[in-house]
Amino acid sequence: MKEEFNYKGERNNDLSSYSLIFKKIDGTWKISWMQRSQGTTDLSTWS
């Protein structure tokens, strides 16, 4: 995921990876766990 945001006054332009686990509760899928890993903005490393 490409993300651009400000954090504590600092501009960030990240490529991040997310891992999610879904759980079906009463017939509806819900996120039960999510983890974000910071990536790099150097696209050549994503080949």
N, C-alpha and C positions, 0 to 999 in steps of 0.2 A: 504494500500500500504506500503510495506517495503522500506524504504529509507535510504541510507548511503551516507553522504556528509560531507564536511567541510564548516563551517561558521565562519568567522573571526578567523581562525586558530584552531577552536574547532571541534573535530570529533563528528558527530552525527549519531546515529543509531536508527531511529524512525519507529514506526508503525503509520501511519496516515490514517485518513478518509477524503475523498473528497466528496463534493456535487456539482453537476453540473446541470445547466439548459440549454437545447439545444433549438435553434430556427431555424426553416426552412426558409431560405432566398433564393429566386429564385431557389427552388428545391434542395438546398444543406443544410444539417444540420450543424449548427455552434454552438460553445459554446457561450452563451450570458452572463453566470455568473458562477463563480467557487469559492469555498471556501474550504480551507484546515484546518482541525482540527488536532492538534498535539496529538499523541497517546502515548502509553506507550510501552516499549520494554519487559514488563512482559507479556508473552503470556498467563499465567494462568488467567489473567483478561479478556481475549477474549473468554472464554468458554461459 
